[in-house]
Amino acid sequence: MGKKVLLVGGGGREHALAWKLCQSPEISELYVAPGNAGTEGLTKVRNVPIKATNILALAAFALKEGIEFTIVGQDDPLALGIVDLFQSHKLRILGPSKMATRIESSKVYSKELMRSVRVPTAPFTVLDNYPNAVVLAQEHFGNKNLRPIVLKASGLALGKGAYVCRSYKEVLHALDELMIQRIHGSAGDKVVAEEFVDGQEISVHALCDGTSYELFPSAQDHKPIYDGDEGPNTGGMGTIAPVPWFNHHDFVRQCIIEPILAGMQRDGHPFVGLLYPGLKMREGWPVVLEFNARFGDPEAQVYMRLWESDLLKTLWACVDGRLRETKIKWNPGYAACITMASARYPSPDYKKGMPITGIDKAQSLPGVVVFHAGTQMVNGQLVTSGGRVLYVTAVGATLKEAIYRAYAGVKCISFEGMQYRKDIGAKSLNK
């Protein structure tokens, strides 16, 4: 008799995780809450119409259905304390506690923790009121200072709470959105102002069981909406993995992952789950921009294409504190992921309800798998329902082959107003 598993979330990350989980012979039923049109099409899967943030309803569902294992994809339920709630009902769940999740849900806590354990990060100041923030901006850009600064909402902001400001006017605009208009809600109660680090971004993941960890290959997200890293930040317009030129894995282990895990142990909140530091290269070495407490999106999409082990077995061992007994097997090649987004994204007034065609044709190509994010079925027609709509992924023996295959898949798909970057992976191919 197979296991009944619940996956919490409804985006492309969750479709990728569900796709990989379905390959485990130990799963009989996989419930995804709330899921999307892509997860609904997988064997063994049933979507559950419960929002990821309704943690009380999710716990009640898990108890009623006899769920044996829950995996949390999204950040919001972790910040709300879903792990603590499930554990209080003796329900097995993968993810950090509410206090441990602060490494993502509070950039103030995260930056102060990094400083306390000497993890390399940009110098920063915490702002908790608008007048003081304006004074800081005046001081920074006085005397013709042209160094950019970055303003970040301390709380969760769907990957859109960071502003790179190159002038006093841009700082005022960012502070107005964060602290006056409060377009990110309570996430802007406090703002972290930090020195801008100019270099390529790198994503790494570490699966942690509280004491030991398994480091993933490097990945690279492309957050700005337009080619050449122009325009506003998004949740991620595409990824590659591994990054062929990145060779600082020992540094990441010794100077980032291990000090942070030790610091969280010291504070009484050991980290269990996916620890995901976002890095940026400064003078040839990585510094930490921020930490996340779950799989990245769209990093999970490339990782699941390269992951060859039984995902359920590995995550189950992690919750048991037996990660040392497992070894993740990775595809020796490369993976690429291209985000296909709605017109006007990342603005919140993006178009919805546009019919989508060509996914089957794309998936008939060698190495291509398409993951859904903002999609739904309406009267038998697949339509857009979110800002980031689809993730076209591909694997290849070389990075160039993986990227070529992914873009070949993109060219098969069509919906009105679709937009995507045409330079995913180009920085690594040209480096």
HELIX and SHEET records of a PDB file:
HELIX    1   1 GLY A   12  LEU A   21  1                                  10    
HELIX    2   2 ALA A   37  GLU A   40  1                                   4    
HELIX    3   3 ILE A   55  GLU A   65  1                                  11    
HELIX    4   4 ASP A   75  LEU A   80  1                                   6    
HELIX    5   5 ILE A   82  SER A   88  1                                   7    
HELIX    6   6 ARG A  102  SER A  105  1                                   4    
HELIX    7   7 LYS A  107  SER A  116  1                                  10    
HELIX    8   8 TYR A  130  PHE A  141  1                                  12    
HELIX    9   9 GLY A  142  LYS A  144  5                                   3    
HELIX   10  10 TYR A  168  LEU A  175  1                                   8    
HELIX   11  11 ASP A  176  ILE A  180  3                                   5    
HELIX   12  12 GLY A  185  GLY A  188  5                                   4    
HELIX   13  13 ASP A  227  ASP A  229  5                                   3    
HELIX   14  14 HIS A  249  VAL A  252  1                                   4    
HELIX   15  15 ARG A  253  ILE A  257  3                                   5    
HELIX   16  16 GLU A  258  ARG A  266  1                                   9    
HELIX   17  17 GLU A  299  LEU A  306  1                                   8    
HELIX   18  18 LEU A  311  VAL A  319  1                                   9    
HELIX   19  19 LEU A  323  GLU A  325  5                                   3    
HELIX   20  20 ILE A  359  GLN A  363  1                                   5    
HELIX   21  21 LEU A  399  VAL A  410  1                                  12    
HELIX   22  22 ALA A  426  ASN A  430  1                                   5    
SHEET    1   A 5 VAL A  45  ASN A  47  0                                        
SHEET    2   A 5 ILE A  27  PRO A  34  1                                        
SHEET    3   A 5 LYS A   3  GLY A   9  1                                        
SHEET    4   A 5 PHE A  69  VAL A  72  1                                        
SHEET    5   A 5 ILE A  93  LEU A  94  1                                        
SHEET    1   B 4 PHE A 124  LEU A 127  0                                        
SHEET    2   B 4 VAL A 191  GLU A 195 -1                                        
SHEET    3   B 4 ILE A 149  ALA A 153 -1                                        
SHEET    4   B 4 ALA A 162  CYS A 165 -1                                        
SHEET    1   C 4 GLU A 201  SER A 203  0                                        
SHEET    2   C 4 VAL A 272  ARG A 282 -1                                        
SHEET    3   C 4 ALA A 206  ASP A 209 -1                                        
SHEET    4   C 4 TYR A 213  LEU A 215 -1                                        
SHEET    1   D 3 GLU A 201  SER A 203  0                                        
SHEET    2   D 3 VAL A 272  ARG A 282 -1                                        
SHEET    3   D 3 TRP A 285  ASN A 292 -1                                        
SHEET    1   E 5 GLN A 220  ASP A 221  0                                        
SHEET    2   E 5 GLY A 238  ALA A 241 -1                                        
SHEET    3   E 5 TYR A 334  ALA A 341 -1                                        
SHEET    4   E 5 ARG A 388  GLY A 396 -1                                        
SHEET    5   E 5 VAL A 368  HIS A 372 -1                                        
SHEET    1   F 2 PRO A 224  TYR A 226  0                                        
SHEET    2   F 2 GLU A 230  ASN A 233 -1                                        
SHEET    1   G 2 THR A 375  VAL A 378  0                                        
SHEET    2   G 2 GLN A 381  THR A 384 -1                                        
END                                                                             
